[in-house]
Amino acid sequence: MVNLPRKLLVIPALVALLVVQGCTIQTLALRSIEGLFDNTVAALMREGDLQFAESAIAGNLKLMEGVVDSDPTNVKYLQLACMGYSSYALAFAEDDPARALLFYTRAQAYGMRGLELQGIPSSAFTADAATMRAALRKLQKGDVPLVFWTASAWGSMISLQPNEPDAIASIPTANALMEWVKEREPDFFYGGPFLYFGVYYGSYPQAFGGRPDLAKENFDRAVASGKGKFLMTDVLYARTYAVETQDRSLFQALLNRVVEAPPDLLPEQRLANTVAQKRARQLLARAEELF
């Protein structure tokens, strides 16, 4: 065996130490700007110009992807990526179902990665609802946002694949995620869990769990939770329950209320409400077709 000088033996160790320190410094630097991303999201949600918001959000989502790649075990960044892609799909891609499906699928994947880091085994996502409920027991209330946005993306992804057996089969497991949120923080994101189940019960035939009575109950709870200020609730109420039950007077009342709402009704969600007003006008224009 060749005996190398001690100085040469020290060099690889120093290189390894510098690499580790470099990674640590990069990780610390990335995690020190978590608050900046929170503020950026808040600023985007206050934006009322849809064209500007679409461009800005798209650029920020690609930046977020790069941040996640650089800090892949940061659950907060995975949550923001999940929320971002899910929100972008709802606001700017649903007129093109294939494109919306792409973004909802991407959102779901980020959410699942975050949940796996929190202890949910990957096998639970393809298991039955009981298995998912058991896995969710290890989570804490602080995990509510991550679970909520993952379930939201998953539910939207399923709704865009009504003829896909694997998607339909996953409904109970996706619902188990949102049930967990509903039990712990039912008013999260302006009654988001109620809105989710309002859409679910109002969109599907009874063979797949559709229940008009439960749809109305959940939509009414969502409206109350958001104090009538989160206008997307009214739009989805009209688009699902009112159309499914052929209640045209409710359909028009809900959508007219959205269209007539002042732009500053909910300043921190001006973007979502502006999107809702655009959707309301589109739906009102289709009233003869829908009823």
Buried (B, 14 or more C-beta within 10 A) or exposed (E): EEEEEEEEEEEEEEEEEEEEEEEEEEBEEBEEEBEEBEEBBEEBBBBEEBEEBBEBBEEBBEEBBEBBEBBEEBBBBBBBBBBBBBBBBBBBBBEEEEEBBBBBBBBBBBBBBBBBBBEBEEEBBEBEBEBBBEBBEEBEEEBBBBBBBBBBBBBBBBBBBEEEEEBBEBBBBBBBBBBBBBEBBBBBBBBBBBBBBBBBBBBBEEEEBBBBEBBBBBBBBBBEBBEBBBBBBBBBBBBBBBBBBEBBEBBBBBBBBBBEBEEEBBEEBBBBBBBBBBBBEEBBEEBEEBE
